[in-house]
Amino acid sequence: MIFSKQWWRAALIRALKTVAQAAVGLIPAAATITEVDWLTVAGCALLAGLVSLLTSLAGLPELD
């Protein structure tokens, strides 16, 4: 079943990894840590996580 507990666990782990990767990728765009636009970083990272969850609807290879 696509929305089993196992599916949600795998999809959320994948989404959290994507959120972290997106956030880390955006931080170096500022010259110093005090110049980081944290709202933009958070927004982009959360959007990446949502896209990851939607992509997981197509299937998760780790559950095959």
Residue pairs with C-beta under 8 A, 6 or more apart in sequence:
1 7
2 57
6 63
7 56
7 60
7 63
10 56
10 60
10 62
10 63
11 52
11 53
11 56
11 60
12 53
14 52
14 56
14 60
15 49
15 50
15 52
15 53
15 56
16 49
18 48
18 49
18 51
18 52
19 45
19 46
19 48
19 49
19 52
20 45
21 48
22 44
22 45
22 47
22 48
22 49
23 41
23 42
23 44
23 45
26 36
26 40
26 41
26 44
26 45
27 33
27 36
27 41
29 36
30 36
30 37
